[in-house]
């Protein structure tokens, strides 16, 4: 293998590694004072108002296909929708703060525990006022 060939391989590997460090869904979620818009992979957009949220769970699971730990917020709404929101690492803290600010009954402590954990599991992050959902 000559030097030019080796340099080409190194260049390709460097470009590949740089691409891996970028988030997959950088613009997949927009948060407003009224709610959030989550853009699915298929181009579909789920919009949810903060006051529609009736349950929040944080989940870490192992994805066999990608051989990675996946994290997502599982949100149930008043109209019966179940939304799995994949939030990239750079938006995770901001999304958690928005939930804490806008969703009465949101529990920040289990959310922080789930985000900080290296284990798989589901953390219940919502306790409805008056015990009803």
N, C-alpha and C positions, 0 to 999 in steps of 0.2 A: 504494500500500500504506500503510495507516494504522499508527500506532504500536502499537495493540493487536494487530493482526495480526502485526506484526514481533516483538513480545514473546512471542506464542504460539509462533511458529516457533523463536525462541531457546530457549524453555523446553523444547520437544520435543527439539531438538538436544542440549541439555545433559543431558537424561535419557538419551537414546540413547548419548551419549559416556560417561556414567558407567557404563552397563551394559557397554560394551565393555571397560572397564578391569578388570572382575571376571573371575576365572578361570572356565573352563567346568566343570571337574571338581573343584571345591574339596574335596569329601569323597569323591573317587573312589578313594583309596588309604589303607589303614590298615596300619601297620607294627607288628609285635609282636616279642618276643624269639624267637619260633618261626618267623616268616615274614611274609608280607604278603597282604592281601586287596585285589584290584583289581576295582572295580565297572565293568563295561562300560556303554556307552551304552544297551544294550537292557535293562539291569537285571540281567544275569547277573553272577555273582561268580566270579572265578578266585582260588583260594587256593593259595599255594605256600609250602612250608617252605624256609627258607634252605638246609638240607642237601640238598634235591632239585635245586638249581641246578647245571647242568653247563656252561653257556656264557652269557656276557653280552656284548652289544654295545650301543653307544650310536649311534643313527642320527639324522641331520638330513637331512630331505628336503623338496623343494618340493612343496606341494599346489596343483595347478592350480585346484581348485574354490574354495578359500578365498583363493588368492593369498598364502599365508603359508608360512613355514618351519615344519615340524612336527618336534618332537623326541620320541623314544621310546626306551625300553630294550627290546632284543630279548633275551628270556631263553628258553633251552632247558632242559628239566628231565630228570631221570633216566628218567622214564616216557615220554619222547618228545614231550611237549607243547612247542609253540612259542608263547610269549606275548609280545605287543607291549604294553608298559606305557606309556601316555601319562601322564607325570608333570608336573603343573603347576609353573610356575616356583618357587612358594613351597615346594614339597616336593622339588624336584630335589636340592638339597644334602643334605637329610635322608635321602633314599632312597639316594644315593650313599654316604653315611657308613654307613648300615645294611648295604649290600652289602659295604663294606670291613670292617666289624666281624664280619659273620656268614658270609661266603662265602669259604672258603679258596681262594686262587687269583685273587681279584678284583684287578685292576690299576687303581689309582687314577689314575696319571699319564695314560693314554689317556682315561679317563673325564673328567678335568678338561680335557684338550685338546679333547675333543668338545663339552663344555658351553661352553667359552670361544670356540669357533670360530664364525665367521659363515658358513662354507662348508657345503655339503651333503657328506655322506659317512657312512661307517660306521667306528667306532673299536672295535677288539677290546679288551675289558676283562676278559679272563679267560685265565689260563694254568693248566691243570690240573696238579696235583701228579703227577709221574711221567710226564707227557706223554700221559695217557689221558683221554678224555672219556666 
